[in-house]
């Protein structure tokens, strides 16, 4: 575990690791906060040394990287790799290895049912101020950002405990917090409700009067709508305030499939998606490319990294455009209404009215929609929200010109992975030791897979299930399919080869289930070279 939420530290097999001087530990922290993504050398230098860079900073950085690699050499599934003009900290499962990412992962999955448990575990990761012992402008800015995330998690945990019916148990804690944040209406409202739940309604009402006086005197404003409404309900003796409310309303939808692991590369594409989600209007991104190129892989990775931007929920639907009959938009809308808590007997019968209700429900809410495998623009348009607070990520083999031209979607085209990223992928799946032992075989597998995440995922899956098989033997099995498929370094041919090889290893029943079509060599589009919906491996990397 790498720990940043306190003093920067690391443990391998339960033993602490010597991470060296503060600046060397700062290098590790600068890589760990962006684990899985390459951090350019210039950015690393700026984070550690600041804008007034010493002349020997670059040389010192490389020395620090070497020392950190030696310090972490025994950490299974964790490595610092050189990638794309910088360095990246790669891990088999970053949310289990780096406490910052573990904290964010737990906060993001804190739905109503498990919020108290998840948030309690998340906050228990903190051992003091983040990056204790480090200094510099970047450290201060990152520390402040994490401090705000911690404060938000503390507020969310109190809300979850209040929804579960607690009150008296929270009074002492909230009294201190209310004193520390005298103008924070959310905290003051939590304290007011806890007092009321504890049977101290006169104290709750007196507290509201004090808060109102302070807000008017210091800010010249009355309390906000939420705090005024809570005060009104306490005055009216609303019995609903004294009962658990966790089941009073529909759960926030959390429909995203599991985050794909591992993930490598795609830095430019991730930056485009980041820009889309911060746009002033409703953000739409169209991730387009051939089958097996990693469209869903990218969409889900980005979505899971930014769950905090969409606290009101995430909706996901496979529109079926990759093969077979595409889903009708009205069917997707009905699924969204179900996820948003609209019972079937409350749903309008007219499809246009259903779409209007869906847009009404997500208006002014921060919701992410992931529309996977869209067949065409016409299938997507009825699913677009009408407000400016949502974001939509669409994946498709079609170029979706109507969505880009007519609705301002950001075009995010995908090409195959670079050889370096393909090697990083195999390293994360197979482990650094196995890859180091057979570098030539790894290079051959990279060539054979042609940079397709789908092909790499299938190859790595076979290697993981046969740990005693040398990678050179695995590459030889692929080569036996014939050299003609691989001549000219055609990426699609490499993916085709892997799929054919993988299919030959299936039992007869498994082959019937997958129902692979004949894999001929068509044009640039890979769609006729990919299998039908053949299990989770393909869905994960397509």
Secondary structure as UniProt FT lines:
FT   STRAND          2..3
FT   STRAND          9..12
FT   TURN            13..14
FT   STRAND          15..16
FT   HELIX           22..32
FT   TURN            33..36
FT   STRAND          39..40
FT   HELIX           41..49
FT   TURN            55..56
FT   HELIX           57..71
FT   TURN            72..74
FT   TURN            76..77
FT   STRAND          78..83
FT   TURN            84..85
FT   STRAND          86..91
FT   HELIX           94..97
FT   HELIX           99..108
FT   TURN            112..114
FT   HELIX           115..124
FT   TURN            130..131
FT   HELIX           137..163
FT   TURN            164..165
FT   HELIX           168..170
FT   HELIX           171..180
FT   TURN            181..183
FT   HELIX           185..197
FT   TURN            198..199
FT   HELIX           201..219
FT   HELIX           225..235
FT   TURN            236..237
FT   HELIX           239..242
FT   TURN            246..247
FT   HELIX           267..277
FT   STRAND          283..288
FT   TURN            291..292
FT   HELIX           295..305
FT   HELIX           307..309
FT   TURN            311..312
FT   STRAND          314..318
FT   TURN            321..322
FT   HELIX           329..339
FT   TURN            340..341
FT   HELIX           344..346
FT   HELIX           351..362
FT   TURN            363..364
FT   STRAND          368..374
FT   HELIX           377..381
FT   TURN            382..383
FT   STRAND          391..396
FT   HELIX           401..407
FT   STRAND          410..413
FT   HELIX           419..430
FT   HELIX           432..437
FT   HELIX           439..449
FT   TURN            450..451
FT   HELIX           453..465
FT   TURN            466..468
FT   HELIX           471..479
FT   TURN            480..481
FT   HELIX           483..485
FT   HELIX           487..489
FT   HELIX           491..504
FT   HELIX           508..514
FT   HELIX           527..529
FT   HELIX           536..541
//
